[in-house]
Structure formats: C-alpha cells, structure tokens
C-alpha cells in the first residue's frame, strides 16, 4: 500500500497569477505533496506517489475542521509522525491537477499572492491610487480585496479574495469567518490549496476595508515603525 513518505524535494513556484482557476479535486495518477508549516517557520514535506491514494486522501479532508483534531498523523512503512495542530500554521496540499475545495461564505475565489504582488495590487506604495474604505458599492457587485494575515511565529500570508458586495447587515461576515478559529482554504497558483489554521491568526489587514465598522472600532491612522 502506498502511503505518505517524507520528501526532501520542494518544488519551486514562480507561475503567473490566476493561471489556475478553482475547479475539481485532484485527478487519478497525479502525485500529491503535503507540506506542514510549523509556527517556528520550519516546513516538513511529505509525498503520496500513488494517484488513486492521493485522491482518496483529499476526498476525506474537511478544510474547516482540519485543525479541530487533537493530532495530525502521517505514516509510511517505517515511521509515524504526529503533529500537534496548535503548532501548525498551515498545511499545503500540492498537486498539478488539483485546484481547491469550494470556498465558504459565498466567496468565488481566494488565492495566495507573493508579498510583492500584494503590495502592488493593494497600492501600499502608491496610496493615492488606493480605493477608500467608505466608497459606496452596490450590493451584488464583485468586490476584490487584498488581505495580509499574520500568524503565530510572525508568519505572514497574502491573499486575494473575490466575492460579492453584501448588505450592510452582512458586512462583517468575512471578519467573523477569519476570527472563527477554523481552517480556511486558499488556492495555490501552482496547483493545490493551502489550509490555514485561523486559531493561530494574530491579526489581519484588508484593503480596501468595508464601509461599515463595529461600534467598538478605534479610528486610527497607520504610523511608521522606524
């Protein structure tokens, strides 16, 4: 029986953004690589070389419940490795023909960006071009947001999110989701998906922010850290 085995080879990225659109689960015959990103910044990779076994494994995964277990276990013919979920910031499931599970909350896409791509698209270095938070947006229109997530261990993840503008009473849906302490899937451009452990989320920043704010919001401008 083919099982997950440790891998010393990690493939590079560098593909153009948005090449891989959300779609079906992995296809038989394609190997699967899984990377555990720990809170100390280390990455432990494993591979499943049997395509059919890889598909069966992916079909059993429930992204939002992935970190609810008391442990995550990986084994091969010679060893067993046990991860404590609280010590894992994310798990990557990488497969060429694999796109993503369906996104929660009615979002149409959530894809990881590099920091350079994030800064360019959020206009962090050109704030005069940035979209203001209180700009009116018709309900039902497409809204593209750029989010920086900071996790335990000072690990940052940059994400682009596509979804529809919601009613004012529903404007905090995404905030509540990010603070739910569940797992959240993000599509990888090279094929595959990362499941983020929101229980380890320290803070997040979204550009542009929504117009509606909770009553206990502090209105402050960002200062310099230098």
N, C-alpha and C positions, 0 to 999 in steps of 0.2 A: 504493500500500500504506500502510495506517495504521500508524504506529509511535509509540513513546513520545515525547511532546513536553513541554518544560518547562511548568510551571504556576505562576502567581503567586497562585492562589487555593487556600487551605487551608480545608476545611470545619470547622465547629465540632463539638464533641461535645455533652455535656450530656444524653444519653439515660439513662433509668433502667437500673440494673444488671440483668443477667440477662434482658433482653428478647429477646436474640438467642441461641438455643441452637446448639450445634455441629451442623453438617449438611453439605450438599453443597458442591461448588465453585461458582464464580460461574455466572450464567445468561447466555446469549447476549443481547446488546442492552444490557447494563449497562456503562457506562464504568468504568475502573479508574484509581485514583490510587495512585501509589507514592511513598513518602517515605523518603529516605535520611537517617538521623540520624547525624551525624558526632561524633567524640569531642570536638570543640571546642564542642559544643552547637548547632551550626547544623543546619538541616533543608533539604534540597533536594528539592522535589516535582516529579514528572513525571506525565503522564496518558496513558492509552491510550483514545481515544474510540470505537474500533471494538470492539463487544462480543465478536464472534467471535475477534478477535485477542487480546483480553484473556483469554478462556477458554483459548486455546492457550498463552499465556504462563504462566498459572497451572498448567496441567497439566504443564509442564516443570520446575517448581520442586520441588526436593527440600530441604525446610527444614533438615534436619540437615547437609546438605552445601553450603548456600548460600555459606558463607564459606570453604570449602575451596579455591575457585578463587584464582588469582593476581590476578584482577581481575574487576570487575563493570562491564559496558559498557552504556551507554544511548545510543541514536542516533535522530535524526529526519532529515528531508530536508536539513537544513542543518548539523548538527553531530554530534559524537560526544563523549560524556563518559565517562571511565574513573574508577572508584572503586577505591582500594586497600582490600581487605576489613578489614585490620587497623585502618583509620581509621574504620570504620563500626561503631557500637554496635548498630544495629537497622535493619531495613527494614520499613516498613508497607505492606501490600497492602490497599487500602481499596476495597470495592465493596459496594453496598447489599444485593445478594442473595448475597453471599459470606460464608461462615461460617468454616470452618477445615479444615485437613488433620486426619487422625486424630492424636491425641496419643500420644507414646511412653510406654513403661513402664507401660502399663495404666491411665494416668490418664484419668478420664472428662471432665474439663474443666480448663482453665487460662485465666483471664480477667483482663485488666488492670483495676486499680482506681485511683481517684484516691488521693492521699495521705490526704485526709480520710476516705474510705471505709475505707482500710486501718487507720488509727488507731482508728476506731470499732469495726470488726469484730475487731481483734486486742486490743482493750481496753487499748491503750497508755496511755490517760489515766485508766483505771479498773482498775488491776492486780488489785484484789481480786476482780474478776469473771473474770479470765483463767484459762484451763484450764492446769493444771500439766503439765509435760513428762512426769513419771513416772506419770501416771494410767494405770491399766490399760485397754487397749482390746481387745476381742475381735477375733481375726483374721477378716477378711472384712467387718467393719463399715465403713460410709462414714466417711472422715476428711476434714474440711475444714481446710486450712491456709492461712495468710496469710504471704506471703513478700515481703521487701524485698530487691531486688537492686541493688547498687552497681556501676556500670561505670566504665571509664576516663573521665576528664573530670568525675568527680563527678556523673554522671547516675544517677538512681535510677528504678527501675521497681517498681511494686507489683502483686502478683499474688495471686489466689485460686486454690487448687488443690484439686480434688476427686479422691479416689482411695480405694482400699480399704486397710484396715489389713493390713500384710504380716506374715509370720512374722519372729521376731527375727533370723534369719539373713539376711533380705532387707531389713532396716530401713534400710540405707544405700543402697538403690537410687537414691533421688532425689538424695542428695548426690553419688553417683558420676556421675549424669547431668548435674547442674549444673556439675561440675568436668571434664566431658568435652571442653570447648573446641569443641563443635559448635554448630550452630544449634538454637534452641528456639523453637517457635511458641507464641504467646499470643493468645487470641481477643480481638478488639476489640468492645465492646458496640455500636458504631455500624455494625457490619458490616465484616468483614475480619479480618485477622490481622497481628500483628507477629512477625517472626522476629528473635530476639535473638542477638547474637554472644557466645556464652559464653566465647570466647577472650579477650574484654575484660572479663570479670567480675572484680571486685576482691574482693568479699565478698558474702555473703547472710546474712540472718537469717530464721528461720522460727518462726512462732507457731501452735500450740504445737509445740515440738520433740519428736522421738521419744524414747522412754524409753531405748533402747539407745544408748550412746555408744562411739566408738572408744577404745581404751586410752590413746591419747596426748592425750585431751581435757583442757584446763585448766578446772577448775571455778572460775568467777569470776562475780561479780555486776556488772551494768552500773553504771558510775559516772556522775557528772554531768560534762558538758563545759564547764560555766560556771565 
